[in-house]
Amino acid sequence: MRGVVWDGQKAELVDDLAVRDPGPGEVLVNIVAAGLCHSDLSVLNGTIPYETPVVLGHEGAGVVAAVGGSVGNVRVGDHVVLSTLGNCGACEHCDGGRPTMCRSTFGLRPQPFTWRGEPAYSFANISCFAEEVVVKANQCVPIPKDVPLTSAALVGCGVLTGVGAVLQRARVEPGATVAVLGVGGIGLNVIQGARIAGASRIVAVDVNPAKEEAARRFGATDFVNPAGADTATAAKAAVVDGAPLGYDYVFECVGHPALIQAAIGSLGWGGTAVLLGVAPAGTASTFSPFDLYLDKSILGCRYGSSQPQRDIRRYVDLYRGGRLLLDELVTRTYPIADFHSAADDLEHGELARGVLTLAS
């Protein structure tokens, strides 16, 4: 079968990939659509170190092709969105409704694939840039068949992360003021999460003026372009220009040290900064502890602090009810053979989300 493999030197579409049969508690899924996320590119540029060879992709949707023993939540033929967690379901964190804190989701490197006679790793427990994947049953969330899989695929990462950061991690309340630094796929979902939460003001910040139209469509009330801002001071000045008392919530969606500083410095009294962007390992960002004395907070956020089995269904229901935008997230679709074109477009800021299609 076909899949995109990173061997440590180059990423290429291969046609000699194989995946094992599902075992007990596992599911074989035919991937129909997979979103291209910056995290995939972070493997290629070394921001996210990973053993090789590895099959890329972690934001996907498809159709159940086979199930292993003891699987009861999905059946052959079901349409499913995939979650990256693969949590154990039995530890204190899973039992307490915090599956993103399950220790079994950290550091595992499954090898369900075979490539050129050798085992190949699965990226983020999924590897959906392949025509078939084997995942844990609790990674599969069935959805109605009237939801396009090209749109549904994005729920599994970008929507869970961005909307979840607002609703689950920060718990933004109605009437709050919100600033969003970086209007990519995650940033757009933070924006629409803030809209769904009832925020009174949502300020989108990005150096690319082409992002303004999408930001406003998703719910931004204002758009700020800190053109030429390359320091924390300049970025902060651009953000707070229209809010001298600061914001209730600031979401940093890029992973840039200067923007992390700007996010913290842009908070009002009692405000909360939520850090979503993935910075390279070893990156440091500085701030004044005095900034926190007025009940300010800095929060990390993994995967939107989500409970995927609950939240994927919830977000799909919001989509079907017209409150959450999915189709509008898809800037462009590409056949899997055009992976490099899609990656190049993402690198150049031309995509909210590009979606790779794998169905024959």
C-alpha positions in Angstrom: 0.0 0.0 0.0 0.9 3.7 -0.3 2.2 5.9 2.5 4.4 8.9 3.2 7.6 7.7 5.0 10.3 9.9 6.6 13.6 8.0 6.7 15.5 10.8 8.5 16.8 12.3 5.2 13.7 12.7 3.0 10.0 12.2 3.0 8.6 10.3 0.1 5.5 8.5 -1.0 6.2 4.8 -1.2 4.0 2.0 -2.5 5.7 -1.0 -0.6 4.3 -0.3 2.8 2.4 -2.9 4.8 0.5 -2.8 8.1 -0.2 -5.8 10.4 -3.6 -7.1 11.1 -5.5 -5.7 14.1 -5.1 -7.5 17.4 -7.4 -7.6 20.4 -8.7 -4.1 21.2 -7.5 -2.8 17.8 -9.1 -1.6 14.6 -8.0 -1.5 11.0 -9.1 1.7 9.3 -9.0 2.6 5.6 -7.9 6.3 5.6 -10.0 8.5 3.3 -8.7 12.0 4.3 -5.8 13.4 6.4 -5.1 16.9 7.4 -1.6 18.3 7.0 -0.5 19.9 10.3 2.7 21.8 11.2 3.5 19.0 13.6 4.1 16.8 10.6 6.5 19.3 9.2 8.1 19.6 12.7 9.3 16.0 12.3 10.9 16.8 9.0 12.8 19.9 10.3 13.8 18.3 13.6 11.6 20.4 15.9 10.0 17.1 17.0 12.7 14.4 17.1 11.4 11.0 16.1 12.9 7.6 15.3 12.9 6.5 11.7 11.6 5.2 9.4 8.3 6.7 10.4 5.0 6.9 8.6 3.7 10.5 8.9 0.3 11.9 9.5 -1.8 12.3 12.7 -5.1 14.0 11.8 -7.3 11.6 9.9 -10.7 10.1 9.2 -11.8 7.0 7.3 -13.8 3.8 7.3 -13.4 0.8 9.6 -12.2 -2.2 7.6 -11.7 -4.8 10.3 -11.8 -5.1 14.1 -9.9 -7.3 16.5 -11.2 -9.2 19.4 -13.0 -7.4 22.2 -13.9 -4.3 20.1 -17.4 -3.1 20.8 -17.4 0.6 20.1 -17.1 0.4 16.3 -18.1 -2.0 13.5 -16.9 -2.6 10.0 -18.2 0.1 7.7 -18.4 2.8 10.4 -17.1 6.3 9.5 -14.6 7.3 12.2 -12.5 10.3 13.2 -9.2 9.2 14.8 -7.7 10.5 18.0 -3.9 10.5 18.6 -4.1 9.6 22.3 -4.5 5.8 22.5 -4.7 6.2 26.2 -4.9 3.2 28.5 -8.5 3.8 29.8 -7.6 2.4 33.2 -5.3 4.7 35.1 -6.2 7.4 37.5 -6.0 10.1 34.8 -8.3 8.2 32.4 -10.7 7.3 35.2 -10.7 11.0 36.3 -11.6 12.3 32.8 -8.1 13.5 31.9 -6.9 11.1 29.1 -4.4 13.7 27.9 -2.5 13.1 31.1 -2.4 9.3 30.7 1.3 8.3 31.0 0.8 5.5 28.4 0.4 8.2 25.7 3.9 9.6 26.3 7.0 8.2 24.6 5.5 5.1 23.0 6.8 4.3 19.6 4.6 1.5 18.1 5.8 -0.2 14.9 2.7 -1.6 13.2 4.1 -1.0 9.7 6.7 -2.9 7.6 8.7 -1.1 4.9 11.4 -2.7 2.8 11.4 -5.7 5.1 12.0 -3.7 8.3 9.6 -2.4 11.0 8.5 1.3 10.6 7.2 3.5 13.3 3.8 5.1 13.7 3.7 8.8 14.2 1.5 10.1 17.0 -0.1 6.7 17.3 -1.8 7.0 13.9 0.3 7.6 10.8 -2.7 8.5 8.6 -0.6 9.5 5.6 -1.1 5.8 4.7 -3.9 4.0 3.1 -4.5 1.7 6.0 -3.7 2.1 9.7 -4.0 0.0 12.8 -5.0 1.9 16.0 -6.5 1.2 19.4 -10.3 1.0 19.4 -10.5 4.0 21.8 -8.8 6.1 19.1 -11.8 5.6 16.8 -14.9 7.8 17.3 -17.8 7.0 15.0 -19.5 9.9 13.3 -22.7 10.2 11.1 -22.1 9.3 7.5 -23.5 12.6 6.2 -20.4 14.4 7.6 -17.7 14.7 4.8 -14.6 12.9 5.8 -12.4 15.6 4.3 -13.8 18.0 6.9 -14.2 15.5 9.7 -10.5 14.6 9.6 -9.6 18.0 11.0 -11.6 17.4 14.2 -9.0 14.8 15.3 -6.2 17.4 15.9 -6.8 21.0 14.9 -10.3 21.3 16.2 -9.7 19.3 19.4 -6.6 21.3 20.1 -7.9 24.8 19.3 -11.5 24.7 20.4 -10.6 22.5 23.3 -8.0 25.0 24.5 -10.8 27.6 24.9 -13.6 25.4 26.2 -11.7 22.7 28.2 -8.4 24.2 29.3 -9.0 28.0 29.7 -12.8 27.7 30.1 -13.4 31.1 28.6 -16.5 32.6 30.0 -19.2 34.7 28.1 -18.2 38.3 27.8 -14.4 37.7 28.1 -11.8 39.5 25.9 -9.5 37.2 23.9 -6.4 37.7 21.8 -5.1 35.0 19.5 -1.5 35.1 18.3 -1.1 33.3 15.1 -4.0 32.6 12.7 -3.1 29.2 11.3 -5.2 26.1 11.6 -4.9 26.0 15.4 -5.5 29.7 15.7 -8.6 29.7 13.6 -10.0 27.0 15.9 -9.2 29.0 19.0 -11.0 31.9 17.4 -14.1 29.9 16.7 -13.9 28.3 20.2 -13.9 31.8 21.7 -16.9 32.7 19.5 -18.8 29.6 20.7 -17.8 30.5 24.3 -19.4 33.9 23.9 -16.3 36.1 24.1 -17.2 39.7 23.6 -14.0 40.7 21.8 -11.7 38.3 19.8 -8.6 39.9 18.5 -6.7 37.9 15.9 -3.0 38.8 15.4 -0.9 37.7 12.4 1.8 39.2 10.2 0.1 37.8 7.1 -2.7 40.2 6.0 -4.2 37.5 3.9 -5.3 35.8 7.2 -7.7 38.5 8.1 -10.7 37.3 6.0 -10.6 33.8 7.5 -10.1 35.2 11.0 -13.2 37.3 10.7 -15.2 34.5 9.2 -14.4 32.3 12.1 -15.3 34.9 14.6 -12.6 37.5 15.1 -14.0 41.0 15.9 -10.6 42.6 15.2 -7.5 41.9 13.2 -4.0 43.2 14.1 -1.0 43.0 11.8 2.2 43.8 13.8 4.1 44.3 10.5 7.8 44.1 11.1 7.4 43.2 14.8 10.3 40.9 15.7 10.7 41.5 19.4 8.5 40.9 22.4 8.1 44.7 23.0 7.0 45.4 19.4 4.6 42.5 19.3 3.1 43.3 22.7 2.6 47.0 21.6 0.7 45.8 18.5 -1.5 43.5 20.5 -2.4 45.8 23.3 -2.9 48.9 21.2 -6.7 48.5 21.3 -6.8 47.1 24.9 -4.6 49.1 27.2 -5.9 47.3 30.3 -5.0 43.9 28.7 -7.0 40.8 27.8 -8.7 38.2 29.9 -7.2 35.4 27.7 -4.3 35.4 25.3 -3.6 32.2 23.2 -0.1 31.8 21.7 -0.4 29.5 18.7 3.0 29.8 17.1 5.7 28.6 19.6 7.9 31.7 19.2 9.7 33.0 22.3 8.9 36.7 21.5 5.2 35.9 21.1 5.1 33.9 24.3 6.5 37.0 26.0 4.0 39.2 24.2 1.1 36.9 25.3 2.1 37.1 29.0 2.7 40.9 28.7 -0.7 41.4 27.1 -2.7 40.0 30.0 -5.0 42.1 32.1 -5.4 41.7 35.8 -6.4 38.1 36.5 -5.7 37.2 32.9 -4.6 33.8 31.5 -2.0 33.0 28.8 -2.5 29.6 27.1 0.6 28.3 25.2 -0.3 26.1 22.2 2.5 26.6 19.8 5.2 23.9 19.7 8.6 25.5 20.2 11.8 23.6 19.3 13.2 21.5 22.2 15.5 23.7 24.4 13.8 26.9 23.4 13.7 29.4 26.3 11.4 32.4 26.8 11.8 35.0 29.5 9.2 37.1 31.4 9.1 39.2 34.5 7.6 37.4 37.5 6.0 40.7 38.4 3.7 40.2 35.5 2.0 37.3 37.4 1.5 39.0 40.7 -2.0 40.3 39.8 -3.5 36.8 39.7 -2.2 36.2 36.1 -1.7 32.6 34.9 0.3 30.8 32.3 -1.2 27.5 31.1 0.3 24.8 28.9 -2.2 22.8 26.9 -1.9 19.3 25.5 -4.4 18.4 22.8 -7.0 20.8 24.0 -7.2 19.0 27.4 -9.8 16.9 25.5 -11.7 13.8 26.1 -11.8 12.7 22.5 -14.7 10.1 22.7 -16.9 12.9 24.1 -15.5 16.0 22.4 -15.2 14.7 18.9 -18.9 13.8 19.0 -19.7 17.2 20.6 -17.8 19.1 17.9 -19.4 17.1 15.1 -22.8 17.9 16.5 -21.9 21.6 16.7 -20.8 21.4 13.0 -24.1 19.7 12.0 -26.0 22.4 13.9 -24.1 25.2 12.0 -22.2 26.5 15.0 -18.7 25.1 14.3 -17.0 25.6 10.9 -15.3 22.6 9.4 -15.7 22.9 5.6 -14.3 26.4 5.8 -11.1 25.1 7.4 -10.2 23.2 4.3 -8.2 25.6 2.1 -7.4 22.9 -0.5 -7.4 19.2 -1.0 -4.5 17.3 -2.5 -4.1 13.6 -3.7 -1.5 11.9 -1.5 0.9 12.0 -4.4 1.0 15.8 -4.0 2.3 15.7 -0.4 5.3 17.9 -1.2 3.2 20.5 -2.8 0.9 20.6 0.2 3.8 20.8 2.6 5.3 23.7 0.6 2.0 25.6 0.6 1.7 25.1 4.3 5.3 26.3 4.9 4.5 29.5 2.9 1.4 30.3 4.9 -1.1 29.6 2.1 -3.2 27.1 4.0 -5.5 27.0 7.1 -5.5 23.3 6.5 -4.6 21.3 3.5 -6.2 17.9 3.3 -4.6 14.9 1.7 -7.0 12.4 0.1 -6.2 8.7 0.0 -9.4 7.0 -1.3 -8.8 5.2 -4.6 
